[in-house]
């Protein structure tokens, strides 16, 4: 992952919302086109320890989605995701 003007120590939150690659659709996880393991691996690998905020659905959707996204982060096998 290319380094940008700030590192993970300055990042406090990443907003998570599924989409269809064209724009933000706020879809429930697995309904969109994002491979979150591929997204989480470099983010967690560079030491990010902030929060992920779910940007989709109602509270029930968010709670179900959280379980899925936590499992995807852990599947990266990056120590900080464990």
FIKOLZA-1660 file (N, C-alpha, C; in steps of 0.1 Angstrom, whole numbers, plus 5000, padded with zeros to 4 digits):
% residues 82
   i   px   py   pz ch aa at
   1 5009 4988 5000  A  X  N
   1 5000 5000 5000  A  X CA
   1 5009 5012 5000  A  X  C
   2 5006 5021 4991  A  X  N
   2 5014 5034 4990  A  X CA
   2 5012 5042 5003  A  X  C
   3 5022 5048 5007  A  X  N
   3 5021 5057 5019  A  X CA
   3 5015 5071 5015  A  X  C
   4 5007 5076 5023  A  X  N
   4 5001 5089 5020  A  X CA
   4 5006 5099 5030  A  X  C
   5 5001 5111 5030  A  X  N
   5 5006 5122 5039  A  X CA
   5 5003 5120 5054  A  X  C
   6 4997 5110 5057  A  X  N
   6 4994 5107 5072  A  X CA
   6 4994 5092 5074  A  X  C
   7 4998 5088 5086  A  X  N
   7 4998 5074 5089  A  X CA
   7 4987 5069 5098  A  X  C
   8 4987 5057 5102  A  X  N
   8 4976 5051 5110  A  X CA
   8 4975 5058 5123  A  X  C
   9 4985 5063 5128  A  X  N
   9 4985 5070 5141  A  X CA
   9 4976 5082 5141  A  X  C
  10 4973 5088 5129  A  X  N
  10 4965 5100 5128  A  X CA
  10 4951 5096 5124  A  X  C
  11 4948 5084 5121  A  X  N
  11 4935 5079 5116  A  X CA
  11 4927 5074 5129  A  X  C
  12 4915 5079 5130  A  X  N
  12 4907 5076 5142  A  X CA
  12 4895 5067 5138  A  X  C
  13 4890 5068 5126  A  X  N
  13 4878 5061 5122  A  X CA
  13 4879 5058 5107  A  X  C
  14 4874 5046 5103  A  X  N
  14 4872 5043 5089  A  X CA
  14 4857 5039 5088  A  X  C
  15 4850 5046 5078  A  X  N
  15 4836 5043 5076  A  X CA
  15 4835 5032 5066  A  X  C
  16 4827 5021 5070  A  X  N
  16 4826 5010 5061  A  X CA
  16 4812 5010 5055  A  X  C
  17 4811 5009 5042  A  X  N
  17 4798 5008 5035  A  X CA
  17 4800 5000 5022  A  X  C
  18 4792 4990 5020  A  X  N
  18 4793 4983 5007  A  X CA
  18 4788 4991 4996  A  X  C
  19 4793 4988 4984  A  X  N
  19 4788 4995 4972  A  X CA
  19 4789 4985 4960  A  X  C
  20 4786 4990 4948  A  X  N
  20 4787 4983 4936  A  X CA
  20 4798 4988 4927  A  X  C
  21 4809 4994 4933  A  X  N
  21 4821 5000 4927  A  X CA
  21 4818 5013 4920  A  X  C
  22 4806 5018 4919  A  X  N
  22 4803 5030 4912  A  X CA
  22 4801 5042 4922  A  X  C
  23 4794 5039 4933  A  X  N
  23 4792 5049 4943  A  X CA
  23 4787 5042 4956  A  X  C
  24 4787 5050 4966  A  X  N
  24 4783 5045 4979  A  X CA
  24 4768 5041 4979  A  X  C
  25 4765 5029 4983  A  X  N
  25 4751 5024 4983  A  X CA
  25 4746 5021 4997  A  X  C
  26 4754 5020 5007  A  X  N
  26 4751 5016 5020  A  X CA
  26 4744 5002 5021  A  X  C
  27 4750 4992 5014  A  X  N
  27 4744 4979 5013  A  X CA
  27 4749 4971 5025  A  X  C
  28 4741 4960 5028  A  X  N
  28 4745 4951 5039  A  X CA
  28 4757 4943 5034  A  X  C
  29 4767 4940 5043  A  X  N
  29 4778 4932 5038  A  X CA
  29 4775 4919 5030  A  X  C
  30 4783 4916 5021  A  X  N
  30 4782 4905 5011  A  X CA
  30 4772 4908 5000  A  X  C
  31 4765 4919 5000  A  X  N
  31 4756 4923 4989  A  X CA
  31 4763 4931 4979  A  X  C
  32 4774 4937 4983  A  X  N
  32 4782 4946 4974  A  X CA
  32 4794 4939 4968  A  X  C
  33 4803 4947 4963  A  X  N
  33 4814 4942 4956  A  X CA
  33 4828 4943 4963  A  X  C
  34 4828 4947 4975  A  X  N
  34 4841 4950 4982  A  X CA
  34 4846 4937 4989  A  X  C
  35 4859 4934 4987  A  X  N
  35 4865 4923 4993  A  X CA
  35 4872 4928 5006  A  X  C
  36 4865 4928 5017  A  X  N
  36 4870 4934 5029  A  X CA
  36 4883 4928 5035  A  X  C
  37 4885 4915 5032  A  X  N
  37 4898 4909 5036  A  X CA
  37 4909 4916 5029  A  X  C
  38 4908 4919 5017  A  X  N
  38 4918 4926 5009  A  X CA
  38 4919 4940 5013  A  X  C
  39 4909 4946 5018  A  X  N
  39 4909 4960 5023  A  X CA
  39 4915 4961 5037  A  X  C
  40 4911 4951 5046  A  X  N
  40 4916 4951 5060  A  X CA
  40 4931 4948 5061  A  X  C
  41 4936 4939 5052  A  X  N
  41 4950 4935 5053  A  X CA
  41 4960 4946 5053  A  X  C
  42 4960 4955 5044  A  X  N
  42 4970 4966 5044  A  X CA
  42 4967 4976 5055  A  X  C
  43 4954 4978 5058  A  X  N
  43 4951 4988 5069  A  X CA
  43 4955 4983 5082  A  X  C
  44 4952 4971 5085  A  X  N
  44 4956 4965 5098  A  X CA
  44 4971 4963 5098  A  X  C
  45 4977 4959 5087  A  X  N
  45 4991 4956 5086  A  X CA
  45 5000 4969 5088  A  X  C
  46 4994 4980 5086  A  X  N
  46 5002 4992 5088  A  X CA
  46 5000 4998 5103  A  X  C
  47 4993 4990 5111  A  X  N
  47 4991 4993 5125  A  X CA
  47 4979 5001 5129  A  X  C
  48 4969 5002 5120  A  X  N
  48 4957 5010 5124  A  X CA
  48 4950 5003 5136  A  X  C
  49 4947 5011 5146  A  X  N
  49 4940 5007 5158  A  X CA
  49 4927 5014 5161  A  X  C
  50 4923 5022 5151  A  X  N
  50 4911 5030 5153  A  X CA
  50 4898 5022 5151  A  X  C
  51 4887 5029 5151  A  X  N
  51 4874 5023 5149  A  X CA
  51 4870 5022 5134  A  X  C
  52 4862 5012 5132  A  X  N
  52 4855 5011 5119  A  X CA
  52 4840 5014 5122  A  X  C
  53 4834 5022 5114  A  X  N
  53 4820 5026 5116  A  X CA
  53 4812 5020 5104  A  X  C
  54 4802 5012 5108  A  X  N
  54 4793 5007 5097  A  X CA
  54 4784 5017 5092  A  X  C
  55 4783 5019 5079  A  X  N
  55 4775 5029 5072  A  X CA
  55 4764 5023 5064  A  X  C
  56 4756 5014 5070  A  X  N
  56 4745 5008 5063  A  X CA
  56 4734 5003 5072  A  X  C
  57 4722 5003 5067  A  X  N
  57 4710 4997 5074  A  X CA
  57 4706 5003 5087  A  X  C
  58 4698 4995 5094  A  X  N
  58 4693 4999 5107  A  X CA
  58 4702 4992 5118  A  X  C
  59 4699 4994 5130  A  X  N
  59 4708 4988 5141  A  X CA
  59 4709 4973 5140  A  X  C
  60 4699 4966 5137  A  X  N
  60 4700 4951 5135  A  X CA
  60 4710 4948 5124  A  X  C
  61 4709 4955 5113  A  X  N
  61 4718 4953 5102  A  X CA
  61 4732 4956 5106  A  X  C
  62 4734 4966 5113  A  X  N
  62 4747 4971 5118  A  X CA
  62 4753 4960 5127  A  X  C
  63 4746 4955 5136  A  X  N
  63 4751 4945 5145  A  X CA
  63 4754 4932 5138  A  X  C
  64 4746 4927 5129  A  X  N
  64 4749 4915 5121  A  X CA
  64 4761 4918 5112  A  X  C
  65 4762 4929 5106  A  X  N
  65 4773 4933 5098  A  X CA
  65 4786 4934 5105  A  X  C
  66 4785 4938 5118  A  X  N
  66 4797 4939 5126  A  X CA
  66 4803 4925 5128  A  X  C
  67 4795 4915 5131  A  X  N
  67 4800 4902 5132  A  X CA
  67 4807 4897 5120  A  X  C
  68 4801 4899 5109  A  X  N
  68 4807 4895 5096  A  X CA
  68 4821 4903 5094  A  X  C
  69 4821 4916 5096  A  X  N
  69 4833 4924 5093  A  X CA
  69 4844 4920 5103  A  X  C
  70 4841 4917 5116  A  X  N
  70 4851 4913 5125  A  X CA
  70 4857 4900 5121  A  X  C
  71 4849 4891 5116  A  X  N
  71 4854 4878 5111  A  X CA
  71 4863 4880 5099  A  X  C
  72 4860 4889 5090  A  X  N
  72 4868 4892 5079  A  X CA
  72 4881 4898 5083  A  X  C
  73 4881 4907 5093  A  X  N
  73 4894 4913 5098  A  X CA
  73 4903 4903 5104  A  X  C
  74 4897 4894 5112  A  X  N
  74 4905 4883 5118  A  X CA
  74 4910 4874 5108  A  X  C
  75 4903 4872 5097  A  X  N
  75 4908 4862 5087  A  X CA
  75 4920 4867 5079  A  X  C
  76 4924 4880 5081  A  X  N
  76 4935 4886 5074  A  X CA
  76 4948 4880 5081  A  X  C
  77 4947 4875 5093  A  X  N
  77 4959 4870 5100  A  X CA
  77 4969 4880 5103  A  X  C
  78 4965 4893 5103  A  X  N
  78 4974 4904 5107  A  X CA
  78 4972 4905 5123  A  X  C
  79 4983 4905 5130  A  X  N
  79 4983 4904 5145  A  X CA
  79 4974 4915 5151  A  X  C
  80 4974 4928 5145  A  X  N
  80 4966 4938 5151  A  X CA
  80 4951 4936 5150  A  X  C
  81 4947 4927 5140  A  X  N
  81 4933 4925 5138  A  X CA
  81 4928 4914 5147  A  X  C
  82 4936 4907 5155  A  X  N
  82 4932 4897 5163  A  X CA
  82 4927 4902 5176  A  X  C
% end
